[in-house]
Amino acid sequence: MINGGNDDRELESWDDEQEAHAEALREHVLDFLDENEIDEGTAVFGLVHIALSLAMSGYVMSVDKPSVGGLRMALDRLGKDFADIIRDAKKSAEEFLAETKAALEENDEG
């Protein structure tokens, strides 16, 4: 391996940890939405704004001399990351739809 074995294992471990955090956060959010009867459209809009605010604050706290230009570049990178996530979701849309329909049908039967 070019980067050595440890880099791949560390990246995989980091990915697993991020996935676990995302799933825990997802469960908290879904519980909150259910308890407060908040619809998905409102939730998505609010969560995007929260993510944006977190990213902007993260930029300011992570650099010695925050600047408007630096923040704009950080937002450009975030926009590209969001675009990548959406592109991946589009690629797996058929699989997602099939799995979701199957889970809903299973729920109806159970």
C-alpha positions as CSV (number, residue, x, y, z in Angstrom):
1,M,0.0,0.0,0.0
2,I,1.2,3.5,-0.8
3,N,0.1,5.1,2.4
4,G,0.7,2.1,4.6
5,G,-1.8,-0.1,6.4
6,N,-2.3,2.2,9.4
7,D,-3.7,5.1,7.3
8,D,-6.4,2.9,5.8
9,R,-7.4,1.4,9.1
10,E,-7.4,4.8,10.8
11,L,-9.6,6.2,8.0
12,E,-12.0,3.3,8.3
13,S,-12.1,3.7,12.1
14,W,-12.8,7.4,11.6
15,D,-15.6,6.7,9.1
16,D,-17.1,4.2,11.5
17,E,-17.0,6.7,14.4
18,Q,-18.6,9.4,12.2
19,E,-21.3,7.0,11.1
20,A,-22.1,6.1,14.7
21,H,-22.3,9.8,15.7
22,A,-24.5,10.6,12.7
23,E,-26.8,7.7,13.6
24,A,-27.1,8.8,17.2
25,L,-27.8,12.4,16.2
26,R,-30.3,11.1,13.7
27,E,-32.2,9.2,16.4
28,H,-32.2,12.3,18.7
29,V,-33.5,14.5,15.8
30,L,-36.2,12.0,14.8
31,D,-37.4,11.6,18.4
32,F,-37.5,15.4,18.7
33,L,-39.5,15.8,15.5
34,D,-41.9,13.1,16.6
35,E,-42.4,14.5,20.1
36,N,-43.0,18.0,18.7
37,E,-45.0,17.0,15.6
38,I,-42.6,18.8,13.2
39,D,-42.9,17.9,9.6
40,E,-40.0,16.8,7.4
41,G,-39.9,20.0,5.3
42,T,-39.5,22.2,8.3
43,A,-37.0,19.9,9.8
44,V,-34.8,19.8,6.7
45,F,-34.8,23.6,6.4
46,G,-33.9,24.0,10.0
47,L,-31.2,21.3,10.0
48,V,-29.5,22.9,6.9
49,H,-29.4,26.2,8.7
50,I,-28.0,24.6,11.8
51,A,-25.3,22.8,9.8
52,L,-24.4,26.0,8.1
53,S,-24.2,27.9,11.3
54,L,-22.0,25.2,12.9
55,A,-19.7,25.2,9.9
56,M,-19.3,29.0,10.0
57,S,-18.7,29.0,13.7
58,G,-16.2,26.1,13.3
59,Y,-14.3,28.1,10.7
60,V,-14.0,31.1,13.0
61,M,-12.9,29.0,15.9
62,S,-10.4,27.0,13.9
63,V,-8.2,29.8,12.4
64,D,-6.0,32.4,14.1
65,K,-7.3,35.3,12.0
66,P,-10.7,34.6,10.5
67,S,-11.5,36.7,7.5
68,V,-14.5,37.2,5.2
69,G,-12.5,35.7,2.3
70,G,-11.6,32.6,4.4
71,L,-15.2,32.2,5.5
72,R,-16.4,32.4,2.0
73,M,-13.9,29.8,0.9
74,A,-14.9,27.5,3.8
75,L,-18.6,27.9,2.6
76,D,-17.6,27.1,-0.9
77,R,-16.0,23.9,0.3
78,L,-19.1,23.1,2.4
79,G,-21.3,23.7,-0.7
80,K,-19.1,21.2,-2.7
81,D,-19.5,18.7,0.2
82,F,-23.3,19.2,0.2
83,A,-23.3,18.7,-3.6
84,D,-21.3,15.5,-3.3
85,I,-23.8,14.2,-0.7
86,I,-26.7,15.0,-2.9
87,R,-25.0,13.5,-6.0
88,D,-24.4,10.3,-4.0
89,A,-28.0,10.3,-2.8
90,K,-29.2,10.6,-6.4
91,K,-27.1,7.6,-7.4
92,S,-28.6,5.5,-4.7
93,A,-32.1,6.8,-5.0
94,E,-33.5,3.6,-6.4
95,E,-32.0,1.5,-3.7
96,F,-33.2,3.9,-1.0
97,L,-36.7,3.9,-2.3
98,A,-36.9,0.1,-2.4
99,E,-35.5,-0.3,1.1
100,T,-37.8,2.4,2.5
101,K,-40.9,0.9,0.8
102,A,-40.0,-2.5,2.1
103,A,-39.5,-1.2,5.7
104,L,-42.8,0.6,5.5
105,E,-44.6,-2.5,4.3
106,E,-43.0,-4.5,7.0
107,N,-44.2,-2.0,9.6
108,D,-47.7,-2.2,8.2
109,E,-47.7,-6.0,8.5
110,G,-46.2,-6.0,12.0
